[in-house]
Amino acid sequence: MTAELFKETMTSKERIVAAVTGKPYDRIPVNLLISDHAARVIGVSVGEYNNSARLMAEGQIAAWRKYGADNINTGPGLTGIPEAIGSRLAFPDSSPYIAEYAVNDEADLDRLKVPDPERDGRLPLFLEAAAIVLKEIGDQAPVNMTTSAPFTAAAGIRGTDRFLRDLRKNPQFAHRLLRLTTDAIIRFAKAAFGAGARIGLADPTSSGTMISTRHYLQFAFPYQKEVISAIAETTGAPPSLHICGNTSKILGEMAETGVAILSLDDSIDLAEAKAQVGGRVLLLGNVRPVAVMYLGKPDDVVANAKECLAKAWNAPKGYILGLGCGLPIDTPPENIHALVGAAREFGRWPLDPARFALSHAA
């Protein structure tokens, strides 16, 4: 059977639910953090997209319909919580970035408060975008809202260099920053659930590439676990967690946070992750976002997707095909089509390693 002959028989939402619960599905789900690439899909600037609930919703829906991936995500991304707390963003026609940090000295922290998701920063725009998407597509696809986890959000209000120095020189202050961002994320997660969306957490600054395992356990892990527990208690289901870079030394701790899904950077070997934690959490990943999706050709995408399938298709808690990080804004559309096409051609249920042409893989 070829990709052209394959007919999908499930909605994106049904497919994701089946994968998460260990049930059969028509083809393996493809989870993409389309993010600001959606602005390219509808022909607006990234700044326009990021400051309009209508454009965010329109872009995400258009991208979902165009490419056929199995999730829709309306932000707020890594910068939404820091911005709502008081950091100032810049909006070039590429990824928004933090131009001014809210906390330059300890006294600044005393003036800050947990933001109101209905009033502060652009959090209301992200919630409104989620509501528009849900009204438009109903139960056809899951609507997620990926936000920074506490450690990365703290770096977003303090500045990464200064925050990492605080871990050593002023740990009490670092914990105060983390208390604020933890409370902010929990409050936003509850508002997102009230709008009908699910939360995903991204914590790139807590990567093993950035900090030691000791600092991860002291400053990142407890707050991740607290947020994840609060989300699970509120929504009835734990969120996903993505940490960029090399996390091979903390995979066990990442699973111990209580997440339902571990999204893995492409620097991680999926076979190794499967061996370490595949019996505890569902794995997601990890096609190379830059070298393959952005810079490669469709054949490179298909080859990388087959490699990922070969390594993780039989993970005990399940596997979802996806990228090792967010989708680069200017990824060629033909490469995104190639990834979803690979899922349709090689990821049909029941998964069969003979289809991946990598029979040596575990």
BAVEX-407463 format. One record per atom (N, C-alpha, C): residue in three letters; y, x, z. Coordinates in pm, whole numbers, plus 50000, padded with zeros to 5 digits. Example, Ala and Ser with C-alpha at 12.3 -4.5 7.8 and 13.67 -1.06 7.14 Angstrom:
2
ALA494315131950780;ALA495505123050780;ALA496705132050780;SER497755128550708;SER498945136750714;SER500035129050787;
This chain:
362
MET498805008650000;MET500005000050000;MET501245008850000;THR502205005749921;THR503425013549911;THR504535006949990;ALA505625014450009;ALA506765008950083;ALA507304996650013;GLU507274996649876;GLU507834985349803;GLU507014972649824;LEU505704974149847;LEU504854962549864;LEU504834957350007;PHE505284965650099;PHE505224961750240;PHE506254950750269;LYS505824940550339;LYS506704929550376;LYS506794928650528;GLU508004929450578;GLU508174928250723;GLU507904913850766;THR507254912550880;THR506904899250931;THR507484896551068;MET508284906051120;MET508874904651252;MET510374907151243;THR511124901451335;THR512534904951349;THR512634918351421;SER513804924451413;SER514014937051485;SER513754935451634;LYS514224924351691;LYS514044922251834;LYS512574920751868;GLU511824913051789;GLU510394911451814;GLU509664924751804;ARG510084932851709;ARG509434945851687;ARG509664955251805;ILE510894955651854;ILE511214964251969;ILE510474959452093;VAL510484946452117;VAL509794941052235;VAL508314944352228;ALA507714943152111;ALA506304946252096;ALA506024960852127;ALA506874969752077;ALA506664984052102;ALA506794987352250;VAL507784981452315;VAL508024984352456;VAL506894978852545;THR506314967752506;THR505274961352587;THR503864964852542;GLY503734973752444;GLY502414978052401;GLY501674968052315;LYS502404959152249;LYS501774949052163;LYS501814953652017;PRO500984947651931;PRO501024951051788;PRO502364947251725;TYR502754954751623;TYR503964951751548;TYR503674953851400;ASP504534948851313;ASP504284950351170;ASP504504964751123;ARG505544971251175;ARG505794985451149;ARG506504991451268;ILE506415004351280;ILE507035010951395;ILE508535008651393;PRO509145005651506;PRO510595003751509;PRO511335016751480;VAL512525015051426;VAL513435026351402;VAL514705023651480;ASN515015032351575;ASN516195030751658;ASN517225041151618;LEU518385036851572;LEU519455045851531;LEU520725042651608;LEU521365052851661;LEU522685051051720;LEU523705052651607;ILE523915041751533;ILE524785041951415;ILE526205046051452;SER526685040951565;SER527985044651619;SER529085043951513;ASP529895054751502;ASP531085054251417;ASP530785054951268;HIS529535057751230;HIS529165056751089;HIS529405042451038;ALA529385032951128;ALA529625018951088;ALA531005017251026;ALA531975025651066;ALA533295024951003;ALA533215028350855;ARG532365038050820;ARG532185041650680;ARG531555030150602;VAL530645022950667;VAL529945012150599;VAL530915001250555;ILE531924998450638;ILE532854987650604;ILE534184992850551;GLY534315005950533;GLY535485011550466;GLY536765011550546;VAL536665013850679;VAL537865015150761;VAL537835028750829;SER538975032850884;SER539015045550956;SER538295044151089;VAL537875055451143;VAL537195055251272;VAL538145050351381;GLY539425053851372;GLY540395049051469;GLY540555033851464;GLU540645028451343;GLU540725013951329;GLU539495007251386;TYR538345012551353;TYR537085007051400;TYR537025006951552;ASN537415017851614;ASN537275019351759;ASN538295011351839;ASN539265005551773;ASN540284997951845;ASN540304983251807;SER539224978451751;SER539134964451711;SER537734959151739;ALA537644949251826;ALA536334943151854;ALA535754937051727;ARG536614931051647;ARG536134924651524;ARG535544934951428;LEU536224946351411;LEU535724956551320;LEU534464963151374;MET534404965351505;MET533184970851563;MET531994961751534;ALA532174949051559;ALA531094939451536;ALA530744938751388;GLU531764938051304;GLU531534937151159;GLU530794949451109;GLY531204961251156;GLY530564973651111;GLY529124974751155;GLN528854971251280;GLN527484972151330;GLN526564962251260;ILE527034950151238;ILE526224940151168;ILE525974944451024;ALA527014949450959;ALA526864953750820;ALA525884965350809;ALA525954974850904;ALA525024986250901;ALA523594981650926;TRP523414972451018;TRP522074967251045;TRP521494960350922;ARG522304952450856;ARG521824945450736;ARG521604955050620;LYS522414965250610;LYS522304974550498;LYS521074983550511;TYR520844988650633;TYR519804998850649;TYR518474993450702;GLY518514982750780;GLY517284977250832;GLY516734984050955;ALA517554992151025;ALA517124997651153;ALA517034986351255;ASP516494989151371;ASP516084978451461;ASP516934976851586;ASN518144982151585;ASN519024980151699;ASN520464979551653;ILE521284973051734;ILE522734972651713;ILE523384977451842;ASN524404985951828;ASN525014991951947;ASN526534991051936;THR527154984852034;THR528604983052030;THR529364991752130;GLY528805003552161;GLY529535012652250;GLY529335008952397;PRO530115015052486;PRO531355022752469;PRO531185037752445;GLY529945042552432;GLY529745056652405;GLY530095065452523;LEU530285078252495;LEU530515087952601;LEU531915087252660;THR532865081752586;THR534255082452630;THR534785069352689;GLY534035058352675;GLY534575045352717;GLY534845044452866;ILE533905048952948;ILE534105048453093;ILE535205058053138;PRO535195070853095;PRO536325079553133;PRO537675074153091;GLU537765068152973;GLU539035062552929;GLU539475051153020;ALA538535042453056;ALA538885031053142;ALA539315035853281;ILE538795047153325;ILE539195052653455;ILE540565059053448;GLY540945064253331;GLY542285070053321;GLY542455081553225;SER541375086753166;SER541535097253066;SER542115091352938;ARG542795099752859;ARG543415095052735;ARG542655100752616;LEU542385092052518;LEU541625096152401;LEU542535098652281;ALA542025106652188;ALA542615108152055;ALA541635102351955;PHE542165096751846;PHE541335089851747;PHE541565095551607;PRO540985107251579;PRO541015112151442;PRO540025103951358;ASP539955106851229;ASP538975099651147;ASP537615106451157;SER537215108351281;SER535915113751319;SER535705109151462;SER534785115151533;SER534495110151668;SER535725110951758;PRO536055100151830;PRO537125100851930;PRO536805111552035;TYR537855117752087;TYR537635127952189;TYR538685126452299;ILE538395132252413;ILE539305131252527;ILE540405141652512;ALA541635137052505;ALA542785145952487;ALA543435149652620;GLU543385140652718;GLU543935143352851;GLU542985137852956;TYR542655145853054;TYR541715141753158;TYR542445135253274;ALA541795125653336;ALA542435117953443;ALA542585125753572;VAL541715135553595;VAL541695142653724;VAL541955157453702;ASN543155161653732;ASN543505175853723;ASN543465182853858;ASP543635175253965;ASP543465180754099;ASP542915169754190;GLU542575173354311;GLU541915163854401;GLU542775151554430;ALA544075153354436;ALA544955142054466;ALA544885131454358;ASP544635135754234;ASP544535125854126;ASP543395115954150;LEU542305120854206;LEU541155112154228;LEU541485100954326;ASP542335103854422;ASP542685093854522;ASP543415081854461;ARG544015083954344;ARG544785073154281;ARG543935064554185;LEU542695068554165;LEU541865061654067;LEU540965051254133;LYS540535041554054;LYS539675030954105;LYS538585027854004;VAL537585020654050;VAL536535015953960;VAL537165006153861;PRO537025008553731;PRO537694999953633;PRO537054986153623;ASP537884976753588;ASP537434962953563;ASP537034961953416;PRO535764959153385;PRO535324958753245;PRO536044948053162;GLU536624938153228;GLU537324927553156;GLU538784930853129;ARG539264942053184;ARG540704944653176;ARG541044959053136;ASP540254968753175;ASP540684982753171;ASP540164990253049;GLY541044998952994;GLY540675006952879;GLY540294998152761;ARG539295002752686;ARG538794994752575;ARG537484987652611;LEU537114987852738;LEU535864981152777;LEU535854966452734;PRO536984959152746;PRO536954945352698;PRO536644944052549;LEU537104953852469;LEU536814953452325;LEU535324954852298;PHE534674963952372;PHE533244965952351;PHE532454953452391;LEU532854947352500;LEU532174935052542;LEU532414923752442;GLU533644922852391;GLU533934912552291;GLU533134914952163;ALA533014927652123;ALA532234930852003;ALA530784926652021;ALA530224929252138;ALA528844925152165;ALA528704910052155;ALA529664902752208;ALA529614888152202;ALA529684883152058;ILE530514889551975;ILE530614885551835;ILE529284888051764;VAL528694899751789;VAL527414903151725;VAL526344893051765;LEU526274890051893;LEU525244880751940;LEU525444866851880;LYS526684862651864;LYS526944849551803;LYS526514849551657;GLU526684860951590;GLU526394861751447;GLU524894862951418;ILE524194871251496;ILE522794874051461;ILE521794867751556;GLY522274861851665;GLY521374855151757;GLY520314864451813;ASP519044860651799;ASP517954868451854;ASP517274877351751;GLN517944880251641;GLN517304888051536;GLN517154902851571;ALA518094908251647;ALA518044922451682;ALA518574924351823;PRO518044934151896;PRO518574936952029;PRO519964943152020;VAL520854938752107;VAL522204944252112;VAL522294953252235;ASN522554965852212;ASN522634975752319;ASN524064980652333;MET524364985552451;MET525654991952476;MET525355005252544;THR525475015952467;THR525215029252521;THR526475034552588;THR526305039452709;THR527435044952784;THR527035058252846;SER528015066052878;SER527755078552949;SER527155075653085;ALA526235084153128;ALA525715083653264;ALA526715090553357;PRO526515089753489;PRO527555094553582;PRO527985108953564;PHE527055118153538;PHE527405132253530;PHE528345134853412;THR527995129553296;THR528835131453177;THR530155123953191;ALA530135112253252;ALA531375104853274;ALA532305112553368;ALA531735119153471;ALA532565127153561;ALA533215138653486;ALA532465145053397;ALA533045155653314;ALA534145149953226;GLY534025137353189;GLY535005130953103;GLY536305127253174;ILE536305126953305;ILE537565124653376;ILE538125137453438;ARG537285147753448;ARG537705160253511;ARG537895171453409;GLY537155170953298;GLY537065182153204;GLY535775189553232;THR535005192153128;THR533665197753150;THR533715211153221;ASP534555220353176;ASP534605233653238;ASP534935232753386;ARG535955224853419;ARG536365223753559;ARG535305216753643;PHE534695206353586;PHE533665199153661;PHE532465208153689;LEU532055216053592;LEU530915224953616;LEU531265235753719;ARG532535240053723;ARG532945249353830;ARG532925242353965;ASP533305229553966;ASP533295221954092;ASP531895221554155;LEU530865221454072;LEU529505220854126;LEU529245232454220;ARG529825244054189;ARG529615256054271;ARG530695257854377;LYS531935255354337;LYS533055258854425;LYS533525247354513;ASN533275235054471;ASN533745223554548;ASN532765212054531;PRO531535213854579;PRO530505203654556;PRO530845190054616;GLN531545189854729;GLN531915177054789;GLN532815169054696;PHE533765176054632;PHE534635169454536;PHE533845164554415;ALA532895172554369;ALA532045168454257;ALA531305155554289;HIS530815154554412;HIS530115142254451;HIS531075130254458;ARG532315132754496;ARG533285121654496;ARG533545116754354;LEU533665126054259;LEU533815122154119;LEU532605114054072;LEU531425118454110;LEU530205111654069;LEU530075097854134;ARG530595096554255;ARG530565083354320;ARG531405073354240;LEU532575077954196;LEU533445069154119;LEU532795065153987;THR532265074953913;THR531695071653783;THR530425063353796;THR529645065753900;THR528445057753921;THR528795043253944;ASP529745040854031;ASP530165026954059;ASP530755020453934;ALA531485028353855;ALA532085022953733;ALA531025018853632;ILE530005027053616;ILE528955024053519;ILE528145011953563;ILE527845011053690;ILE527084999553740;ILE527874986653717;ARG529174987153744;ARG529974975053723;ARG530014971353575;PHE530154981353488;PHE530174978253346;PHE528814973053299;ALA527744978753348;ALA526404974453307;ALA526184959753342;LYS526674955653456;LYS526534941553494;LYS527334932553400;ALA528524937053361;ALA529324929253267;ALA528654928653130;ALA528064939753088;ALA527374940052958;ALA526204930352958;PHE525454930353067;PHE524324921053075;PHE524824906553075;GLY525944904153140;GLY526524890853139;GLY526944886453000;ALA527274896152914;ALA527644893052776;ALA526424891852686;GLY525234894752740;GLY524004893552662;GLY523474906452606;ALA524064917952644;ALA523644930852590;ALA522844938752693;ARG522134948552645;ARG521394957952730;ARG522124971252731;ILE521864979252833;ILE522534992152850;ILE521585003552815;GLY522125013652748;GLY521465026352731;GLY522345037252792;LEU521745047452849;LEU522495058052914;LEU522365071152835;ALA523485078152819;ALA523495091252757;ALA524165101052852;ASP523515112352876;ASP524035121852975;ASP523965136152921;PRO524625139052809;PRO524475152252747;PRO524915163852833;THR525905161652919;THR526405172753000;THR525415177053106;SER524435168753137;SER523425172453238;SER522245179553176;SER522365183753051;SER521295190452979;SER520925203753044;GLY519665207553028;GLY519235220853071;GLY519925231852995;THR520515228752882;THR521305238352807;THR522635241052876;MET523085231552960;MET524405232353024;MET524325236453171;ILE523335231053243;ILE523275233453387;ILE521855237153427;SER521725242853545;SER520415246853597;SER519645234553644;THR518335236253657;THR517505225553712;THR517965221953853;ARG518345231853931;ARG518815229354068;ARG520045220354067;HIS520995223353979;HIS522195214953973;HIS521865201153916;TYR520935200353822;TYR520525187253773;TYR519985178653887;LEU519115184553968;LEU518505176954078;LEU519515173254185;GLN520535181454203;GLN521515179054308;GLN522615169354264;PHE523055170654139;PHE524255163454097;PHE524025152753991;ALA522995153753912;ALA522775144053804;ALA521685134153837;PHE520525139153875;PHE519365130653896;PHE519595119253994;PRO520165121554114;PRO520295110454209;PRO521175099154156;TYR522225102654082;TYR523145092454032;TYR522555085253910;GLN521825092653826;GLN521085085953719;GLN520135075653778;LYS519395079853879;LYS518405071053939;LYS519055058754001;GLU520195060654065;GLU520895049354126;GLU521345039254021;VAL521935044253912;VAL522395035353805;VAL521215028053742;ILE520155035253715;ILE518985029353650;ILE518365018653739;SER518295021353868;SER517755011453962;SER518634998853966;ALA519955000853965;ALA520864989353968;ALA520744981153840;ILE520604987853726;ILE520464980753599;ILE519154972953597;ALA518084979253642;ALA516784972553644;ALA516814960353736;GLU517494961753849;GLU517584950553943;GLU518404939153884;THR519454942553811;THR520324932353754;THR519694925353633;THR519074933353546;THR518614928053418;THR517124925053412;GLY516374930553507;GLY514914928853503;GLY514204939153419;ALA514954948453358;ALA514344958853275;ALA515164971653285;PRO514524983253303;PRO515284995753308;PRO515864999153172;PRO516895007453169;PRO517515011553043;PRO516775023452981;SER517305028152869;SER516865040752809;SER517755051952862;LEU517295064352844;LEU518065076052885;LEU517945086752778;HIS519085092052735;HIS519105103352643;HIS519885114752707;ILE519285126652706;ILE519985138752747;ILE519845148852634;CYS520955153852586;CYS520925163152474;CYS520375176752515;GLY520055184752416;GLY519665198452441;GLY518245199852492;ASN517975211452548;ASN516625214752594;ASN516405209052734;THR515595198652742;THR515295192352870;THR513845194252910;SER513175204152851;SER511745205852876;SER511435208253023;LYS512355214453098;LYS512105217353239;LYS512355205453331;ILE512975194853278;ILE513285183253363;ILE512695170253308;LEU511765171153215;LEU511185158953159;LEU510555150253267;GLY509875156553360;GLY509245148953468;GLY510265141753553;GLU511355148553584;GLU512415142253663;GLU513105131153584;MET513295133053455;MET513885122553372;MET513025110053376;ALA511725111753368;ALA510825100253377;ALA510875094053516;GLU511065102353617;GLU511095097553755;GLU512345089353785;THR513365090153701;THR514565082053724;THR514265067153718;GLY513155063653656;GLY512795049453645;GLY513125043153512;VAL513525051253412;VAL513865045853282;VAL512635040053212;ALA512905031453116;ALA511825025853034;ALA511555034452912;ILE512615040952859;ILE512515048552735;ILE513225061852753;LEU512565072652712;LEU513215085652706;LEU513525088752560;SER514805090052528;SER515255094252396;SER515405109352399;LEU514695116152310;LEU514565130752319;LEU515315137952210;ASP516025148352249;ASP516735156952156;ASP515735163852062;ASP516215167551944;ASP515295173851848;ASP514925188051887;SER515515193551992;SER515075206552042;SER513795205552125;ILE513365193352155;ILE512155190952233;ILE510975188452140;ASP509835194452169;ASP508615191952094;ASP508015178752141;LEU507905169052050;LEU507385156052089;LEU505975156852143;ALA505175165852091;ALA503805167152142;ALA503815171952287;GLU504735181052318;GLU504865185852456;GLU505335174552547;ALA506325167052501;ALA506835155852580;ALA505745145352601;LYS504955142752498;LYS503855133252511;LYS502875137852618;ALA502565150752617;ALA501625156052715;ALA502185155252857;GLN503495157752871;GLN504095157953004;GLN504355144053061;VAL504945135352981;VAL505425122653037;VAL505065110452952;GLY504295112452846;GLY503975101252758;GLY503175090252824;GLY502525093452935;GLY501805083253009;GLY502665075653108;ARG503945079353118;ARG504835073153216;ARG505975065153153;VAL506445069653035;VAL507565063052970;VAL507335062752819;LEU507965053052754;LEU507955052752608;LEU508865063752557;LEU508455070252448;LEU509225081152390;LEU509945076452265;LEU511145081852243;LEU511945078552125;LEU512495091352066;GLY512365093051936;GLY512945104851871;GLY512095109451755;ASN512275121951720;ASN513495129751736;ASN513775137151607;VAL513935129151500;VAL514335134551370;VAL515645142051387;ARG515745153451321;ARG516905162051340;ARG518155155851277;PRO519165152751359;PRO520325145351308;PRO521225153151215;VAL521395166051239;VAL522305173951157;VAL521555180751042;ALA520585189251076;ALA519895197150974;ALA519175188550872;VAL518685176850915;VAL517905168350825;VAL518705156050781;MET519145147850876;MET519815135250838;MET521145137750766;TYR521925147150815;TYR523265149450758;TYR523225159250641;LEU522505170350659;LEU522525180950558;LEU521335180450463;GLY520285173350498;GLY519085173150417;GLY519115162850306;LYS517995162050236;LYS517775152350130;LYS516775141850178;PRO516655130650107;PRO515695120450149;PRO514285125650170;ASP513825134850087;ASP512485140350106;ASP512375147950238;ASP513455154650279;ASP513455161650407;ASP513355151650523;VAL514055140450509;VAL514015130150612;VAL512605124650627;VAL511975121550514;VAL510615116050517;VAL509655126050580;ALA509785138750544;ALA508895148950601;ALA509075150150751;ASN510315149950798;ASN510585150950941;ASN510105138651016;ALA510255126850954;ALA509765114451016;ALA508255114851030;LYS507565119650926;LYS506105120650933;LYS505665130451041;GLU506415141351055;GLU506125151051161;GLU506235144651299;CYS507295136751319;CYS507485130051448;CYS506355119951472;LEU506015112151371;LEU504935102451385;LEU503625109451420;ALA503355120551352;ALA502105127551376;ALA501995132651519;LYS503115136251577;LYS503095141851712;LYS503085131151821;ALA503675119551795;ALA503895110051906;ALA503325096251882;TRP502695093751769;TRP502245080151737;TRP501335074251844;ASN500545082751910;ASN499585077952009;ASN500015080652152;ALA501325081952176;ALA501805083352313;ALA501355071252395;PRO500775073352512;PRO500155062352587;PRO501095050652616;LYS502355053452645;LYS503305042652676;LYS504085037852554;GLY503775043652438;GLY504415039252317;GLY505415049052261;TYR505795046552137;TYR506695055552065;TYR507545047551968;ILE508835051151959;ILE509765045351863;ILE510355056751781;LEU510385055251651;LEU510975065351563;LEU512495064751573;GLY513105076351585;GLY514555076851595;GLY515055090951574;LEU516325093251604;LEU516935106351589;LEU516945113951720;GLY517185127151710;GLY517285135251829;GLY518625133851899;CYS519565126851837;CYS520875124151898;CYS521535113451813;GLY522835111751828;GLY523545101751750;GLY523595105351602;LEU523805095251520;LEU523885097151376;LEU525235103251339;PRO525265114751269;PRO526545120151224;PRO527305109951139;ILE528605109351157;ILE529415099051093;ILE529225098750942;ASP529195110450879;ASP529155110850733;ASP527745113450679;THR526745108850752;THR525365109650702;THR525255102250569;PRO524625108250467;PRO524465101150339;PRO523625088550358;PRO524085077150307;PRO523315064750322;PRO521885065850272;GLU521655073750164;GLU520295074750113;GLU519335080950214;ASN519865089150304;ASN519005095150406;ASN518625084950514;ILE519545075850544;ILE519215065250641;ILE518185055750580;HIS518365052350455;HIS517365044150386;HIS516005051150385;ALA516005064250368;ALA514745071750364;ALA514025071050498;LEU514785071550608;LEU514145070950739;LEU513495057450763;VAL514215046650734;VAL513645033350753;VAL512495031250654;GLY512635036650534;GLY511545035750437;GLY510295042850483;ALA510465054150551;ALA509305061350604;ALA508575053050709;ALA509345045850791;ALA508705037250890;ALA507915026150822;ARG508435020850713;ARG507745010150642;ARG506495015250571;GLU506575027450518;GLU505435032550441;GLU504365038750529;PHE504785046350631;PHE503815053850712;PHE503595048050851;GLY504465038750893;GLY504405033751030;GLY503865019751043;ARG503105015150945;ARG502545001750954;ARG501485001051064;TRP501434989551129;TRP500434987351233;TRP499104983751167;PRO497964988851220;PRO497884998851327;PRO498215012751275;LEU498895020451356;LEU499265033951314;LEU498015042151287;ASP498035049251176;ASP496875057051131;ASP497355071051096;PRO496915081351169;PRO497405094951142;PRO497095099751002;ALA496125093750935;ALA495835097950798;ALA497035095350707;ARG497865085550741;ARG499035082550660;ARG500105093450670;PHE500075101050781;PHE501155110550803;PHE500895123850731;ALA499685125650680;ALA499325137950609;ALA499505150250695;LEU499365148650825;LEU499425160050918;LEU498265158351015;SER497065158750962;SER495885155451043;SER495625165251155;HIS496285177151147;HIS496085186951253;HIS496865183551379;ALA497845174351367;ALA498695171151482;ALA497915163351585;ALA498335164651712;ALA497645157751819;ALA497965143051817;
